[in-house]
Amino acid sequence: MRNTEEADTLAELIDDCTEVPAELRPTDKALPEPRLAAKWQVSDANAAQVANLDAYV
């Protein structure tokens, strides 16, 4: 690769990309399904911290 310089042309960009190690290149393997995000939970203590927030806005 060319140090840390950015490619100035499309040809340079393509040359840089061909030097990327095989283990970092995309493959045809299917990606795993995304996990479901945990549901948000707000404790009474957290709610109490912002209970009077409208007074400051």
Backbone torsions as a table, in degrees:
resi	resn	phi	psi	omega
1	MET	NA	160.3	-177.2
2	ARG	-89.6	78.2	177.5
3	ASN	45.7	-131.3	178.9
4	THR	-116.1	14.1	-180.0
5	GLU	-69.6	150.8	175.7
6	GLU	-86.7	150.5	178.0
7	ALA	-69.2	135.8	178.5
8	ASP	-95.4	-20.3	-178.5
9	THR	-132.5	164.2	177.2
10	LEU	-62.6	-38.6	179.3
11	ALA	-60.8	-42.1	178.0
12	GLU	-65.1	-38.8	178.6
13	LEU	-63.5	-44.1	178.3
14	ILE	-62.7	-43.1	177.8
15	ASP	-60.0	-42.4	178.9
16	ASP	-62.4	-41.6	-176.7
17	CYS	-68.1	-29.9	179.8
18	THR	-73.3	-15.0	178.9
19	GLU	-90.4	-1.7	178.9
20	VAL	-70.4	131.7	-179.9
21	PRO	-57.2	147.1	-176.2
22	ALA	-56.3	-36.8	-177.6
23	GLU	-68.3	-14.0	178.3
24	LEU	-101.5	-4.8	-179.6
25	ARG	-85.4	152.1	178.0
26	PRO	-61.7	150.8	177.6
27	THR	-124.9	176.3	177.8
28	ASP	-87.4	1.8	-179.8
29	LYS	-66.2	142.2	178.3
30	ALA	-71.8	141.1	176.9
31	LEU	-78.6	148.1	177.3
32	PRO	-65.9	153.3	177.8
33	GLU	-65.2	141.9	178.6
34	PRO	-66.0	147.1	178.2
35	ARG	-80.9	152.8	176.0
36	LEU	-74.2	138.7	178.0
37	ALA	-72.9	145.9	177.4
38	ALA	-67.0	144.3	178.7
39	LYS	-70.6	143.3	178.5
40	TRP	-72.5	138.4	176.7
41	GLN	-131.3	132.2	179.9
42	VAL	-116.6	123.5	-180.0
43	SER	-79.1	163.0	177.1
44	ASP	-60.7	-34.9	179.6
45	ALA	-65.1	-40.9	178.2
46	ASN	-67.2	-41.9	179.7
47	ALA	-63.5	-37.0	-179.8
48	ALA	-65.5	-30.6	-179.1
49	GLN	-65.3	-28.1	-177.0
50	VAL	-114.8	12.4	-176.1
51	ALA	-58.8	-37.8	-177.9
52	ASN	-106.0	24.9	-176.4
53	LEU	-59.9	-35.8	-177.8
54	ASP	-61.1	-20.4	178.4
55	ALA	-72.0	-21.7	-177.4
56	TYR	-99.4	-8.5	-175.4
57	VAL	-88.4	NA	NA
